[in-house]
Amino acid sequence: MSGALAERVFVEKIGKVGFIDLHVHERRAFGIEDVANIPLFTPDLIELMYELIPVQQQDEVATAVTLTAYKPSNA
């Protein structure tokens, strides 16, 4: 699953469709340089991010979360 959701909202949505035993394995910060490699972010948007986001926050503009969960066969 991909998209931009708060982690709390993401976990709630996974639970609502029947997954249990959620375990977060890793959280990885993404900076502007990282998101610049994603086609969704145009060069103009990247430039705007550099202009608007304070320098001290540019290394952590998003977080990737790697997790596992189990969906029982009766769910």
N, CA, C and O atoms as a GROMACS GRO file, in nm:
protein
  300
    1MET      N    1   0.085  -0.116   0.000
    1MET     CA    2   0.000   0.000   0.000
    1MET      C    3   0.090   0.123   0.000
    1MET      O    4   0.194   0.125   0.066
    2SER      N    5   0.051   0.222  -0.072
    2SER     CA    6   0.129   0.345  -0.071
    2SER      C    7   0.034   0.463  -0.064
    2SER      O    8  -0.086   0.451  -0.088
    3GLY      N    9   0.090   0.576  -0.031
    3GLY     CA   10   0.011   0.698  -0.021
    3GLY      C   11   0.060   0.781   0.094
    3GLY      O   12   0.155   0.744   0.164
    4ALA      N   13  -0.003   0.892   0.113
    4ALA     CA   14   0.038   0.982   0.220
    4ALA      C   15  -0.069   0.982   0.328
    4ALA      O   16  -0.173   1.047   0.316
    5LEU      N   17  -0.042   0.907   0.434
    5LEU     CA   18  -0.132   0.901   0.548
    5LEU      C   19  -0.051   0.915   0.676
    5LEU      O   20   0.066   0.879   0.680
    6ALA      N   21  -0.113   0.968   0.778
    6ALA     CA   22  -0.050   0.965   0.909
    6ALA      C   23  -0.041   0.818   0.951
    6ALA      O   24  -0.131   0.739   0.922
    7GLU      N   25   0.066   0.783   1.020
    7GLU     CA   26   0.084   0.642   1.059
    7GLU      C   27  -0.034   0.592   1.140
    7GLU      O   28  -0.078   0.478   1.120
    8ARG      N   29  -0.087   0.672   1.230
    8ARG     CA   30  -0.202   0.632   1.312
    8ARG      C   31  -0.321   0.598   1.224
    8ARG      O   32  -0.388   0.497   1.248
    9VAL      N   33  -0.349   0.679   1.124
    9VAL     CA   34  -0.461   0.657   1.032
    9VAL      C   35  -0.437   0.530   0.950
    9VAL      O   36  -0.529   0.451   0.929
   10PHE      N   37  -0.315   0.511   0.904
   10PHE     CA   38  -0.279   0.393   0.826
   10PHE      C   39  -0.304   0.266   0.908
   10PHE      O   40  -0.363   0.170   0.857
   11VAL      N   41  -0.260   0.265   1.033
   11VAL     CA   42  -0.279   0.149   1.120
   11VAL      C   43  -0.428   0.124   1.144
   11VAL      O   44  -0.473   0.010   1.144
   12GLU      N   45  -0.504   0.230   1.166
   12GLU     CA   46  -0.649   0.215   1.184
   12GLU      C   47  -0.715   0.152   1.062
   12GLU      O   48  -0.799   0.063   1.075
   13LYS      N   49  -0.677   0.197   0.944
   13LYS     CA   50  -0.735   0.143   0.820
   13LYS      C   51  -0.701  -0.004   0.802
   13LYS      O   52  -0.786  -0.082   0.758
   14ILE      N   53  -0.580  -0.043   0.834
   14ILE     CA   54  -0.539  -0.183   0.823
   14ILE      C   55  -0.623  -0.268   0.919
   14ILE      O   56  -0.668  -0.377   0.884
   15GLY      N   57  -0.643  -0.218   1.040
   15GLY     CA   58  -0.724  -0.290   1.137
   15GLY      C   59  -0.869  -0.304   1.094
   15GLY      O   60  -0.931  -0.408   1.118
   16LYS      N   61  -0.924  -0.201   1.030
   16LYS     CA   62  -1.064  -0.204   0.987
   16LYS      C   63  -1.092  -0.308   0.879
   16LYS      O   64  -1.205  -0.353   0.863
   17VAL      N   65  -0.989  -0.348   0.804
   17VAL     CA   66  -1.011  -0.450   0.701
   17VAL      C   67  -0.972  -0.589   0.749
   17VAL      O   68  -0.961  -0.682   0.668
   18GLY      N   69  -0.950  -0.604   0.880
   18GLY     CA   70  -0.933  -0.737   0.938
   18GLY      C   71  -0.791  -0.782   0.969
   18GLY      O   72  -0.772  -0.895   1.013
   19PHE      N   73  -0.692  -0.698   0.948
   19PHE     CA   74  -0.555  -0.738   0.982
   19PHE      C   75  -0.530  -0.723   1.132
   19PHE      O   76  -0.581  -0.631   1.196
   20ILE      N   77  -0.453  -0.815   1.186
   20ILE     CA   78  -0.419  -0.814   1.329
   20ILE      C   79  -0.267  -0.832   1.344
   20ILE      O   80  -0.195  -0.852   1.247
   21ASP      N   81  -0.223  -0.824   1.467
   21ASP     CA   82  -0.082  -0.844   1.499
   21ASP      C   83   0.010  -0.756   1.415
   21ASP      O   84   0.111  -0.802   1.361
   22LEU      N   85  -0.026  -0.632   1.407
   22LEU     CA   86   0.055  -0.536   1.331
   22LEU      C   87   0.189  -0.515   1.402
   22LEU      O   88   0.194  -0.494   1.523
   23HIS      N   89   0.295  -0.520   1.324
   23HIS     CA   90   0.429  -0.497   1.379
   23HIS      C   91   0.506  -0.404   1.284
   23HIS      O   92   0.526  -0.436   1.167
   24VAL      N   93   0.548  -0.290   1.337
   24VAL     CA   94   0.629  -0.197   1.259
   24VAL      C   95   0.774  -0.242   1.267
   24VAL      O   96   0.830  -0.252   1.376
   25HIS      N   97   0.834  -0.270   1.152
   25HIS     CA   98   0.972  -0.315   1.148
   25HIS      C   99   1.070  -0.200   1.132
   25HIS      O  100   1.181  -0.205   1.185
   26GLU      N  101   1.030  -0.099   1.060
   26GLU     CA  102   1.124   0.008   1.030
   26GLU      C  103   1.048   0.137   0.999
   26GLU      O  104   0.941   0.135   0.937
   27ARG      N  105   1.105   0.245   1.041
   27ARG     CA  106   1.061   0.378   1.000
   27ARG      C  107   1.183   0.444   0.938
   27ARG      O  108   1.290   0.447   0.999
   28ARG      N  109   1.168   0.498   0.818
   28ARG     CA  110   1.280   0.560   0.748
   28ARG      C  111   1.240   0.700   0.704
   28ARG      O  112   1.143   0.719   0.631
   29ALA      N  113   1.318   0.797   0.748
   29ALA     CA  114   1.291   0.935   0.710
   29ALA      C  115   1.331   0.957   0.564
   29ALA      O  116   1.431   0.904   0.517
   30PHE      N  117   1.251   1.036   0.495
   30PHE     CA  118   1.279   1.075   0.358
   30PHE      C  119   1.299   1.226   0.357
   30PHE      O  120   1.220   1.301   0.413
   31GLY      N  121   1.406   1.268   0.293
   31GLY     CA  122   1.431   1.410   0.275
   31GLY      C  123   1.388   1.455   0.137
   31GLY      O  124   1.340   1.375   0.056
   32ILE      N  125   1.404   1.583   0.112
   32ILE     CA  126   1.366   1.636  -0.019
   32ILE      C  127   1.444   1.567  -0.130
   32ILE      O  128   1.388   1.538  -0.236
   33GLU      N  129   1.572   1.541  -0.108
   33GLU     CA  130   1.652   1.473  -0.212
   33GLU      C  131   1.595   1.335  -0.244
   33GLU      O  132   1.596   1.292  -0.359
   34ASP      N  133   1.544   1.265  -0.142
   34ASP     CA  134   1.485   1.133  -0.164
   34ASP      C  135   1.356   1.142  -0.244
   34ASP      O  136   1.336   1.068  -0.340
   35VAL      N  137   1.267   1.234  -0.206
   35VAL     CA  138   1.139   1.243  -0.276
   35VAL      C  139   1.156   1.298  -0.417
   35VAL      O  140   1.069   1.279  -0.502
   36ALA      N  141   1.267   1.366  -0.443
   36ALA     CA  142   1.293   1.417  -0.579
   36ALA      C  143   1.308   1.302  -0.679
   36ALA      O  144   1.294   1.324  -0.799
   37ASN      N  145   1.337   1.182  -0.631
   37ASN     CA  146   1.351   1.065  -0.718
   37ASN      C  147   1.218   0.998  -0.752
   37ASN      O  148   1.213   0.903  -0.830
   38ILE      N  149   1.110   1.047  -0.694
   38ILE     CA  150   0.978   0.991  -0.717
   38ILE      C  151   0.909   1.077  -0.825
   38ILE      O  152   0.897   1.198  -0.808
   39PRO      N  153   0.864   1.016  -0.934
   39PRO     CA  154   0.807   1.094  -1.046
   39PRO      C  155   0.690   1.184  -1.008
   39PRO      O  156   0.665   1.284  -1.077
   40LEU      N  157   0.620   1.153  -0.903
   40LEU     CA  158   0.507   1.235  -0.858
   40LEU      C  159   0.551   1.379  -0.826
   40LEU      O  160   0.474   1.473  -0.841
   41PHE      N  161   0.675   1.395  -0.782
   41PHE     CA  162   0.727   1.525  -0.741
   41PHE      C  163   0.800   1.590  -0.858
   41PHE      O  164   0.909   1.547  -0.896
   42THR      N  165   0.740   1.692  -0.915
   42THR     CA  166   0.797   1.762  -1.030
   42THR      C  167   0.916   1.849  -0.985
   42THR      O  168   0.926   1.883  -0.867
   43PRO      N  169   1.004   1.884  -1.078
   43PRO     CA  170   1.114   1.974  -1.042
   43PRO      C  171   1.066   2.106  -0.980
   43PRO      O  172   1.129   2.158  -0.888
   44ASP      N  173   0.955   2.159  -1.030
   44ASP     CA  174   0.900   2.282  -0.972
   44ASP      C  175   0.857   2.262  -0.827
   44ASP      O  176   0.878   2.349  -0.742
   45LEU      N  177   0.796   2.147  -0.800
   45LEU     CA  178   0.753   2.119  -0.663
   45LEU      C  179   0.874   2.101  -0.571
   45LEU      O  180   0.873   2.148  -0.458
   46ILE      N  181   0.975   2.033  -0.620
   46ILE     CA  182   1.097   2.014  -0.540
   46ILE      C  183   1.160   2.149  -0.508
   46ILE      O  184   1.202   2.174  -0.395
   47GLU      N  185   1.166   2.235  -0.607
   47GLU     CA  186   1.222   2.370  -0.586
   47GLU      C  187   1.140   2.446  -0.481
   47GLU      O  188   1.197   2.512  -0.394
   48LEU      N  189   1.009   2.434  -0.489
   48LEU     CA  190   0.921   2.500  -0.392
   48LEU      C  191   0.944   2.444  -0.251
   48LEU      O  192   0.945   2.518  -0.153
   49MET      N  193   0.961   2.312  -0.242
   49MET     CA  194   0.988   2.250  -0.112
   49MET      C  195   1.116   2.307  -0.051
   49MET      O  196   1.119   2.339   0.068
   50TYR      N  197   1.220   2.319  -0.132
   50TYR     CA  198   1.345   2.376  -0.083
   50TYR      C  199   1.326   2.521  -0.035
   50TYR      O  200   1.388   2.563   0.063
   51GLU      N  201   1.240   2.595  -0.102
   51GLU     CA  202   1.216   2.735  -0.065
   51GLU      C  203   1.134   2.747   0.064
   51GLU      O  204   1.160   2.833   0.147
   52LEU      N  205   1.033   2.660   0.079
   52LEU     CA  206   0.937   2.675   0.188
   52LEU      C  207   0.969   2.597   0.314
   52LEU      O  208   0.929   2.637   0.423
   53ILE      N  209   1.039   2.486   0.301
   53ILE     CA  210   1.068   2.403   0.418
   53ILE      C  211   1.199   2.448   0.479
   53ILE      O  212   1.301   2.457   0.409
   54PRO      N  213   1.199   2.478   0.608
   54PRO     CA  214   1.323   2.522   0.673
   54PRO      C  215   1.435   2.420   0.654
   54PRO      O  216   1.412   2.299   0.653
   55VAL      N  217   1.556   2.470   0.638
   55VAL     CA  218   1.673   2.385   0.611
   55VAL      C  219   1.685   2.272   0.713
   55VAL      O  220   1.716   2.159   0.675
   56GLN      N  221   1.661   2.299   0.839
   56GLN     CA  222   1.676   2.196   0.943
   56GLN      C  223   1.570   2.086   0.933
   56GLN      O  224   1.582   1.984   1.002
   57GLN      N  225   1.468   2.104   0.850
   57GLN     CA  226   1.363   2.001   0.834
   57GLN      C  227   1.368   1.933   0.698
   57GLN      O  228   1.289   1.842   0.672
   58GLN      N  229   1.459   1.974   0.611
   58GLN     CA  230   1.460   1.922   0.474
   58GLN      C  231   1.506   1.777   0.464
   58GLN      O  232   1.483   1.713   0.361
   59ASP      N  233   1.568   1.725   0.566
   59ASP     CA  234   1.609   1.583   0.564
   59ASP      C  235   1.499   1.490   0.613
   59ASP      O  236   1.514   1.368   0.605
   60GLU      N  237   1.388   1.546   0.662
   60GLU     CA  238   1.279   1.463   0.715
   60GLU      C  239   1.145   1.523   0.677
   60GLU      O  240   1.074   1.577   0.762
   61VAL      N  241   1.108   1.513   0.550
   61VAL     CA  242   0.980   1.565   0.505
   61VAL      C  243   0.872   1.457   0.499
   61VAL      O  244   0.753   1.488   0.486
   62ALA      N  245   0.912   1.332   0.509
   62ALA     CA  246   0.818   1.220   0.507
   62ALA      C  247   0.884   1.101   0.576
   62ALA      O  248   1.005   1.098   0.598
   63THR      N  249   0.802   1.003   0.610
   63THR     CA  250   0.853   0.880   0.672
   63THR      C  251   0.793   0.760   0.601
   63THR      O  252   0.671   0.751   0.582
   64ALA      N  253   0.879   0.667   0.563
   64ALA     CA  254   0.833   0.539   0.508
   64ALA      C  255   0.825   0.440   0.623
   64ALA      O  256   0.917   0.431   0.705
   65VAL      N  257   0.716   0.367   0.630
   65VAL     CA  258   0.696   0.269   0.736
   65VAL      C  259   0.687   0.130   0.675
   65VAL      O  260   0.607   0.107   0.584
   66THR      N  261   0.771   0.039   0.724
   66THR     CA  262   0.767  -0.101   0.681
   66THR      C  263   0.705  -0.182   0.793
   66THR      O  264   0.751  -0.177   0.907
   67LEU      N  265   0.599  -0.255   0.760
   67LEU     CA  266   0.531  -0.331   0.865
   67LEU      C  267   0.479  -0.463   0.813
   67LEU      O  268   0.471  -0.486   0.692
   68THR      N  269   0.445  -0.549   0.906
   68THR     CA  270   0.377  -0.674   0.872
   68THR      C  271   0.250  -0.682   0.956
   68THR      O  272   0.242  -0.624   1.064
   69ALA      N  273   0.154  -0.756   0.905
   69ALA     CA  274   0.030  -0.780   0.978
   69ALA      C  275  -0.024  -0.914   0.929
   69ALA      O  276   0.015  -0.963   0.823
   70TYR      N  277  -0.111  -0.971   1.005
   70TYR     CA  278  -0.168  -1.102   0.975
   70TYR      C  279  -0.318  -1.085   0.956
   70TYR      O  280  -0.383  -1.014   1.033
   71LYS      N  281  -0.372  -1.150   0.854
   71LYS     CA  282  -0.516  -1.148   0.834
   71LYS      C  283  -0.569  -1.290   0.850
   71LYS      O  284  -0.544  -1.376   0.766
   72PRO      N  285  -0.641  -1.315   0.957
   72PRO     CA  286  -0.694  -1.450   0.981
   72PRO      C  287  -0.782  -1.495   0.865
   72PRO      O  288  -0.845  -1.412   0.799
   73SER      N  289  -0.785  -1.622   0.840
   73SER     CA  290  -0.863  -1.675   0.728
   73SER      C  291  -1.013  -1.652   0.744
   73SER      O  292  -1.086  -1.653   0.646
   74ASN      N  293  -1.059  -1.631   0.868
   74ASN     CA  294  -1.203  -1.607   0.891
   74ASN      C  295  -1.239  -1.459   0.887
   74ASN      O  296  -1.354  -1.423   0.913
   75ALA      N  297  -1.142  -1.372   0.855
   75ALA     CA  298  -1.169  -1.227   0.854
   75ALA      C  299  -1.218  -1.184   0.718
   75ALA      O  300  -1.246  -1.066   0.697
   0.00000   0.00000   0.00000
